[in-house]
Amino acid sequence: MSETKHIDIEGLKKGDNKEFSLLIDLHAEKVFNLLRGLLRNETEAEDLTQEVFTTVFLTISQFKGDSKLSTWIYRISVNKFKEHVRHRSRKKRFGFMFSIDTMNASESLLVVSQGPLEDLENKERSAVLYAAINQLPEKQHLAFTLHKIEGLSQQEICTILNLSITAVESLIFRARKNLQHKLHSYYQENEL
């Protein structure tokens, strides 16, 4: 999250609308991309992004400056994601039907287009990869997504998830191993 423009934290704490608008301009896209990557659903990601910034606005007085503002916002985003998943799980238990795989086949990793056939194959690979990522245990899913997809450092992930560096390293390692295991048969069948 770019912090090239200076955000006046004290102004935010005093309710300065210009500072809050600047905060949204600088951070909303990254928060949305993170949540879209975790949820694989644009509508849910948009809704949660709004919730994140509502929470930021209501709780900015609690920001102590122990970490970067962007790290604090990521932590709120991850917590909103976890709440959303728990809420969705409760709804499932009460008989509401939700798609297990919220992947949109048109979404894919950024790949250089080589032609329609290659684009289709890349979209299929991306869908398979994201489906496997979504099947990881929650902490592995979060650590892997934050590190490999969002490009955050392990130290930032430690702060966001409130874990030690060793725990984050372990989560990323286990996520990578689980993904290799989950994707092994797919690649054997489709890449030969």
C-alpha positions as CSV (number, residue, x, y, z in Angstrom):
1,M,0.0,0.0,0.0
2,S,1.5,3.2,-1.1
3,E,2.0,5.9,1.5
4,T,3.8,8.4,-0.8
5,K,1.3,11.1,0.0
6,H,1.4,12.0,3.7
7,I,-1.7,11.2,5.7
8,D,-2.2,13.3,8.8
9,I,-3.1,10.7,11.4
10,E,-4.1,13.4,13.9
11,G,-6.3,14.9,11.3
12,L,-7.9,11.4,10.8
13,K,-8.4,11.1,14.5
14,K,-10.1,14.5,14.6
15,G,-12.5,13.4,11.8
16,D,-11.0,15.4,9.0
17,N,-12.9,14.3,5.9
18,K,-10.1,15.4,3.5
19,E,-7.7,13.1,5.3
20,F,-10.1,10.2,5.3
21,S,-10.7,10.7,1.5
22,L,-6.9,10.7,1.0
23,L,-6.7,7.5,3.1
24,I,-9.4,5.8,0.9
25,D,-7.7,7.1,-2.3
26,L,-4.4,5.5,-1.2
27,H,-5.6,2.3,0.3
28,A,-9.0,1.2,-1.1
29,E,-7.8,-0.5,-4.2
30,K,-5.2,-2.6,-2.3
31,V,-7.8,-3.6,0.3
32,F,-10.3,-4.5,-2.4
33,N,-7.7,-6.6,-4.3
34,L,-6.7,-8.4,-1.1
35,L,-10.3,-9.2,-0.3
36,R,-11.1,-10.2,-3.9
37,G,-8.1,-12.5,-3.8
38,L,-9.2,-14.1,-0.6
39,L,-13.0,-14.3,-1.4
40,R,-12.8,-14.8,-5.2
41,N,-16.0,-12.8,-5.4
42,E,-16.1,-9.1,-6.4
43,T,-19.4,-8.2,-4.9
44,E,-18.4,-9.6,-1.5
45,A,-15.0,-7.9,-1.8
46,E,-16.7,-4.6,-2.5
47,D,-19.0,-4.9,0.5
48,L,-16.2,-5.9,2.8
49,T,-14.0,-3.1,1.6
50,Q,-16.7,-0.7,2.6
51,E,-16.9,-2.4,6.0
52,V,-13.1,-2.1,6.4
53,F,-13.1,1.6,5.8
54,T,-16.1,2.1,8.1
55,T,-14.2,0.3,10.8
56,V,-11.0,2.3,10.1
57,F,-13.1,5.5,10.4
58,L,-14.7,4.4,13.6
59,T,-11.5,3.0,15.3
60,I,-8.8,5.3,14.0
61,S,-8.4,6.7,17.5
62,Q,-7.1,3.2,18.5
63,F,-4.2,3.4,15.9
64,K,-1.1,3.8,18.0
65,G,1.5,4.0,15.3
66,D,3.3,0.9,16.3
67,S,3.1,-0.3,12.7
68,K,2.6,1.3,9.4
69,L,-1.0,2.6,8.8
70,S,-1.2,0.2,5.8
71,T,-0.3,-2.8,8.0
72,W,-3.0,-1.8,10.5
73,I,-5.6,-1.5,7.6
74,Y,-4.5,-4.9,6.3
75,R,-5.1,-6.4,9.8
76,I,-8.6,-4.9,9.9
77,S,-9.2,-6.3,6.4
78,V,-8.0,-9.8,7.4
79,N,-10.2,-9.7,10.5
80,K,-13.2,-8.7,8.4
81,F,-12.5,-11.6,6.0
82,K,-12.4,-14.0,9.0
83,E,-15.7,-12.6,10.3
84,H,-17.2,-13.0,6.9
85,V,-16.1,-16.6,6.5
86,R,-17.4,-17.4,10.0
87,H,-20.7,-15.8,9.3
88,R,-21.0,-17.6,5.9
89,S,-20.2,-20.9,7.7
90,R,-23.0,-20.3,10.2
91,K,-25.4,-19.6,7.4
92,K,-24.4,-22.9,5.8
93,R,-25.1,-24.8,9.0
94,F,-28.6,-23.3,9.0
95,G,-29.5,-24.6,5.6
96,F,-28.5,-21.8,3.3
97,M,-26.8,-22.9,0.2
98,F,-23.6,-21.2,-0.8
99,S,-21.2,-22.2,-3.6
100,I,-18.2,-23.9,-2.2
101,D,-16.2,-22.6,-5.1
102,T,-16.8,-18.9,-5.6
103,M,-14.3,-18.7,-8.3
104,N,-15.3,-16.8,-11.4
105,A,-13.9,-18.6,-14.4
106,S,-13.3,-15.3,-16.1
107,E,-10.9,-14.3,-13.4
108,S,-7.3,-15.3,-13.8
109,L,-3.7,-14.6,-12.8
110,L,-2.1,-11.9,-15.0
111,V,-0.7,-13.8,-18.0
112,V,0.6,-12.5,-21.2
113,S,-2.0,-13.3,-23.9
114,Q,-0.7,-15.6,-26.6
115,G,-4.0,-16.3,-28.3
116,P,-7.5,-17.6,-27.5
117,L,-6.5,-21.2,-26.8
118,E,-3.7,-20.2,-24.5
119,D,-5.9,-17.7,-22.7
120,L,-8.5,-20.4,-22.1
121,E,-5.8,-22.8,-20.8
122,N,-4.4,-20.0,-18.5
123,K,-7.8,-19.2,-17.1
124,E,-8.4,-22.9,-16.4
125,R,-5.0,-23.2,-14.6
126,S,-5.8,-20.0,-12.6
127,A,-9.2,-21.3,-11.6
128,V,-7.6,-24.6,-10.5
129,L,-4.9,-22.8,-8.6
130,Y,-7.3,-20.4,-6.8
131,A,-9.7,-23.3,-6.0
132,A,-6.7,-25.1,-4.4
133,I,-5.7,-22.0,-2.5
134,N,-9.3,-21.6,-1.2
135,Q,-9.2,-25.2,0.2
136,L,-6.2,-24.4,2.4
137,P,-6.7,-24.1,6.1
138,E,-7.6,-20.5,7.0
139,K,-4.2,-19.4,8.4
140,Q,-2.3,-21.0,5.5
141,H,-4.7,-19.4,3.1
142,L,-4.2,-15.9,4.6
143,A,-0.4,-16.2,5.0
144,F,0.1,-17.6,1.4
145,T,-2.2,-15.0,-0.1
146,L,-0.7,-12.1,1.7
147,H,2.9,-13.2,0.8
148,K,2.6,-14.7,-2.7
149,I,-0.3,-12.8,-4.2
150,E,-0.2,-9.5,-2.3
151,G,3.6,-9.4,-2.1
152,L,3.8,-8.5,1.6
153,S,6.9,-9.3,3.6
154,Q,6.9,-12.0,6.2
155,Q,7.4,-9.3,8.9
156,E,4.3,-7.4,7.7
157,I,2.3,-10.7,7.8
158,C,3.5,-11.3,11.4
159,T,2.0,-8.0,12.4
160,I,-1.2,-8.5,10.4
161,L,-1.9,-12.0,11.7
162,N,-0.3,-11.4,15.1
163,L,2.1,-14.3,14.7
164,S,5.8,-14.9,15.1
165,I,8.1,-15.0,12.1
166,T,8.6,-18.7,12.6
167,A,4.8,-19.3,12.6
168,V,4.4,-17.3,9.3
169,E,7.3,-19.1,7.7
170,S,5.8,-22.4,8.7
171,L,2.3,-21.4,7.4
172,I,3.7,-20.4,4.0
173,F,5.8,-23.6,3.8
174,R,2.9,-25.8,4.7
175,A,0.6,-23.9,2.3
176,R,3.1,-24.4,-0.5
177,K,3.4,-28.2,0.3
178,N,-0.4,-28.6,0.5
179,L,-0.8,-26.8,-2.9
180,Q,1.9,-29.0,-4.4
181,H,0.0,-32.1,-3.1
182,K,-3.4,-30.8,-4.3
183,L,-2.2,-29.7,-7.7
184,H,0.1,-32.7,-8.4
185,S,-2.5,-34.9,-10.0
186,Y,-4.0,-32.0,-12.0
187,Y,-0.7,-31.2,-13.6
188,Q,0.2,-34.8,-14.2
189,E,-3.1,-35.2,-16.1
190,N,-3.1,-31.9,-18.0
191,E,0.5,-31.0,-18.6
192,L,1.7,-34.2,-20.2
